[in-house]
Structures are given as C-alpha cells and as structure tokens.
Amino acid sequence: MARVFAEAELPHWRATQDTRDRLDLVTEHVPVAARRLRADRTVYHPGDTDGAHYNVGCDQVFVVLEGSGLMHAGEAVFRLGAEMAAAVAEGEVHWLENDTDADFVFVELWAPPPAETVWVDAADTARGDGVPEFTARVVEDVAFSGIAVSGLVARVAELGPGGQMELAGEGETMTYVIAGRGSSALGALEPESLVWLDPGDALELEAGPGGLRLLVAHAR
C-alpha cells in the first residue's frame, strides 16, 4: 500500500558513543511491507566515525547528500562528497569517518536487508575466509547516472517549480525528500518525508514553487 510519512512520523535515533544520528526510512520500525530493501538517513557530525564491519546477505549503497567524508577499507581510502554514491558488496569490510568541520549526511540502502552485521578489527579486511578484497564502486554523479547493485537501483531526481513525476512501484520503491516541498494525493511532501510504494502501486508527485529534490530507490 502506498504511504507518505512526515519526518516526525519516522523513528529518530542518536548514537551513545558519539554524536551520530539516524532517521529510519525503511526498517522494522517503519510500518511498510519491505522485504527487499532497508534504508536510513545518517548524519556524521565532525569527528564521528563507525567501526570496521561487513554485511552478510546483502549489498550496501551510500548516497551522499551533504558534506564529505572518508570511506575506509584497510589501506584503501575513498573521499565521498555530495552528488556521489558508493556501493560495497556482501562481505566487504568498510567503515566511514567525518574528518571535516561540517556535517557528513548520507542515505544508506541495503538490498536485501542484511542477515547480520559483523564488527571486526579494522586491519582484518580480507578475514582469511575467501572473501574478496575491498572493491567499492564509486559513482561521481548519482544525479546523472544513478547506481545499481543486486536488484537495487537508486538515483537523485530534480523537479522544477510545479513539476510533476509519476512514481511507479517497480518492486519495492522508496522516495526520500532531500529538499523542497510539494504534494501528493496521500499527503504533503516536505524535507525528510518518505514516500513508500509496494510493487504495482503508483503515485503522482507535484513540486511546490521551490521545486523538489528526491532520492528514488527501487528494489526487486
């Protein structure tokens, strides 16, 4: 069933060990029938970092909305900034760090939801069990080209003032409002609101006077 959630209706979490905060988009805490997709919006404040880890049973995509930060994998380091995306495969050890003086804001997507997240020593990037070395794929302009992994396609879409877009439930479909305001038959669209479509659903979105900037992701 198609749903629109305002930001205030979505669970908001804060880390206990540092200042990171997370807004759940598609998780077990949000009442949607997701089987193939998990997502949240995360903010790393200056100096925040997470631990080295890998995911079991899924690939993961990061779409950067604001600021910049580092993606680590053993000795490999990638600088990620706004308009960029990165994909990591199942079993690849990675972690993120905000080494700047501004917030590092991104949406994380998993397809399908991870069976398990395993935390490891930062130096243990290969784990000695046949898992390939880190091979993150970085896309420098996700607004133009989008990014696709294992049944998940994500892209940034722009609607000018009064512009319209018909969303179709191509698999499980999540649309996150990055910026701007607009409307739909199911409710208002405001920054950090979420539109969810089950397979086969459809919904038309219309941008307000300031336009809309959206992250659209489909998982099949």
C-alpha positions in Angstrom: 0.0 0.0 0.0 1.3 3.5 -0.9 2.1 5.6 2.1 3.6 9.1 2.8 5.4 9.6 6.1 6.3 13.0 7.5 9.7 13.3 9.1 8.1 13.5 12.6 6.5 10.1 12.0 9.8 8.3 11.3 12.0 7.0 14.2 15.0 9.1 15.0 18.0 7.6 16.8 21.2 9.0 18.3 24.4 7.1 18.9 25.5 6.7 22.5 29.3 6.6 21.8 29.5 9.7 19.6 27.2 12.4 18.0 25.9 10.4 15.0 22.2 10.5 14.4 19.9 8.3 12.2 16.5 8.7 10.7 14.9 5.4 9.9 13.4 5.3 6.4 12.7 1.6 5.6 13.3 -0.5 8.7 11.4 -2.8 11.0 10.4 0.3 13.0 8.5 1.8 10.0 5.2 0.2 9.1 5.9 -0.8 5.5 5.9 -4.3 4.0 9.6 -4.2 3.0 11.2 -7.5 2.1 13.9 -6.5 -0.4 15.0 -3.0 0.9 16.3 -1.3 4.0 17.3 2.3 4.3 18.1 5.1 6.7 19.4 8.7 6.6 22.5 9.2 8.7 24.4 12.3 9.9 28.1 12.1 10.9 29.0 15.3 12.8 32.6 16.4 12.7 34.9 13.8 14.2 32.3 11.0 14.1 33.3 7.5 12.8 32.0 4.0 13.0 33.7 0.7 13.4 35.0 -1.7 10.7 32.3 -4.1 9.7 30.8 -6.2 6.9 27.3 -7.2 6.0 26.0 -10.8 5.5 23.4 -11.5 2.8 23.3 -8.1 1.1 25.0 -5.3 -0.9 25.0 -1.8 0.5 24.8 1.6 -1.2 25.7 5.0 0.2 24.3 8.2 -1.4 25.9 11.4 -0.1 23.5 14.3 0.3 25.7 16.9 2.0 29.3 17.5 3.1 32.1 15.0 2.6 33.8 12.1 4.5 36.1 9.2 4.1 35.2 5.6 3.3 37.9 3.2 4.7 38.8 -0.3 3.7 42.1 -1.5 5.1 44.7 0.7 3.4 42.2 1.9 0.8 40.5 5.3 1.4 37.9 7.0 -0.8 36.8 10.6 -0.4 33.0 10.8 -0.8 31.1 14.1 -1.3 27.7 15.4 -2.3 26.3 14.0 -5.5 28.4 10.9 -5.1 27.5 7.3 -4.3 29.4 4.2 -3.3 28.5 0.5 -3.4 30.1 -2.2 -1.3 29.4 -5.9 -1.9 28.4 -8.5 0.7 31.4 -9.4 2.9 33.5 -6.4 2.2 34.9 -4.8 5.4 34.4 -1.0 5.5 33.8 2.0 7.7 33.1 5.7 7.4 34.7 8.8 9.0 33.9 12.5 9.0 37.2 14.2 9.0 35.8 17.6 8.2 34.4 20.6 10.1 30.9 20.2 8.6 28.2 17.5 8.8 28.5 14.5 6.5 25.0 13.4 5.5 24.1 10.4 3.5 21.4 7.8 2.9 22.3 4.1 3.3 20.5 1.4 1.4 20.8 -2.4 1.8 19.4 -4.9 -0.7 18.0 -7.1 0.7 18.1 -6.2 4.4 21.3 -7.6 6.0 21.0 -11.0 7.6 23.8 -9.9 10.0 26.3 -7.0 10.5 29.6 -8.3 11.8 32.0 -5.9 13.5 35.7 -6.8 13.0 39.2 -5.5 13.7 39.9 -2.6 11.3 43.1 -4.4 10.0 41.2 -7.6 9.1 39.9 -6.6 5.7 40.2 -10.0 4.0 39.2 -12.1 7.0 41.1 -15.1 5.6 38.0 -16.9 4.6 37.9 -16.4 0.8 36.0 -13.1 0.8 37.5 -10.8 -1.9 39.4 -7.7 -1.0 37.5 -4.4 -0.9 36.3 -3.4 -4.3 34.0 -0.4 -3.6 32.5 1.1 -6.7 32.2 4.9 -6.6 29.8 6.9 -8.8 30.7 10.6 -9.0 27.4 11.9 -10.2 24.5 9.9 -8.9 22.1 12.6 -10.1 23.1 11.9 -13.7 23.8 8.2 -13.8 22.3 6.6 -10.7 23.8 3.5 -9.2 22.6 -0.2 -9.4 23.6 -3.3 -7.4 21.9 -6.7 -7.0 18.4 -5.7 -7.8 18.7 -2.2 -6.3 18.6 1.0 -8.4 19.0 4.4 -6.8 19.1 7.9 -8.3 18.6 11.5 -7.4 15.8 13.3 -9.3 15.1 17.0 -9.6 11.6 18.6 -10.2 11.4 22.3 -11.0 8.7 24.5 -9.7 5.3 22.9 -10.4 7.0 19.9 -11.9 5.3 16.5 -11.8 6.6 12.9 -11.5 4.6 9.7 -11.5 6.2 7.1 -9.2 5.6 3.5 -10.1 6.1 0.6 -7.7 8.9 -1.1 -9.7 9.5 -3.6 -7.0 9.6 -2.0 -3.5 10.0 1.7 -4.1 11.2 4.3 -1.6 11.4 8.1 -2.3 13.1 10.4 0.2 12.6 14.1 0.0 16.1 15.7 0.2 14.9 19.3 -0.2 11.9 21.3 -1.3 8.2 20.9 -0.8 5.4 19.5 -2.8 2.2 17.5 -2.7 0.7 14.1 -3.5 -2.8 12.6 -3.2 -1.6 10.9 0.1 -0.2 14.0 1.8 2.3 16.8 1.8 5.9 16.4 0.8 8.4 18.2 3.0 12.1 17.8 3.7 12.9 14.4 5.1 9.5 12.9 4.4 9.2 9.4 2.9 7.0 8.0 0.1 6.7 4.2 0.1 5.2 2.2 -2.8 4.5 -1.6 -2.8 5.0 -3.4 -6.1 2.4 -2.3 -8.5 1.4 0.9 -6.7 1.6 4.3 -8.4 1.5 7.9 -7.1 1.9 11.3 -8.7 4.1 13.9 -7.0 4.0 17.6 -7.7 6.6 20.1 -6.7 5.9 23.4 -5.0 7.2 26.8 -6.0 10.7 25.9 -4.9 10.9 22.6 -6.7 11.7 19.2 -5.2 14.9 17.2 -4.9 14.3 13.5 -4.3 16.2 10.2 -3.8 14.3 7.4 -5.5 15.3 3.7 -4.9 13.7 0.6 -6.3 14.5 -2.9 -5.1 13.3 -6.0 -6.9 
